[in-house]
Amino acid sequence: MKTFSKFLALLSALIFNVQLFAQTENTPVVSANKMNVLYVGIDNPVSVAVPGISSNKLKVSITNGTITGVNGSYIVKVQNGTEATIEVSAETKPGEITKLGSTAFRIKRIPVPTMYLGNTPCAGAIIYASKKELLENPQLTMNSELPFEMKFDVISFTLSHFVNSGENKDLVSYAANGNRFNQNMITAVEKSPAGSKIFIEDINVKGTDGTVRQMSSIVIKLVEE
């Protein structure tokens, strides 16, 4: 993880400002910034502040997930669902707990970054490349442009291509662990003529949160050098 302060500022610095007015009854006002999102599988830093009440008097809970921490600084973890509500209470008098307010937050999965084949982003339906270009850097990588520390690694994939078998064409597939082409895959590319297609499928990526996702297949059409 990067520094707590950077993560807090860019991801989910969920700040509760509770104002207590000098009226007959204390009227709490709970507000949060526009990034009111909790992400699945990672630590979501949360800050709680109540003017006029010491942070060690606060009692913070969540309806869908877990929250840990003390003195206004907390870590929230969520695993499923679409929404979680964080509730804030405080000991306003000795032995007396007062509910100050609650705020609902959306729960989202961390978006998967763009996949690259070598130095080429795999955003389109078909990638056009020569064998030389394809074999200059024969690997799959994930380019993370997320505003927080979250890494995805390719852990397995298959490469398939058609080979001539008499009057027919057979689809031959090779499997790889990790993100790099193995020697069978490299040989398959070298033997494929210009104009033929190569298919990269069953692409599994694993995030630092431990979840494994399958990415969309990639179709490569070989062009002349």
Secondary structure, DSSP 4 states (H G I P E B T S, - for coil): ---HHHHHHHT--EEEE----SSSS--------S--EEEBTS-EEEEEE-TTS-GGGEEEEESSSEEEEETTEEEEEB-SSSEEEEEEEEEEETTEEEEEEEEEEEEEPPPP-EEEETTEE--SSEEEEEHHHHHHS-BEEEE---SS---EEEEEEEEEEEEEETTEEEEEEEEEESSB--HHHHHHHHHSPTT-EEEEEEEEEEETTS-EEEEPPEEEEEE--
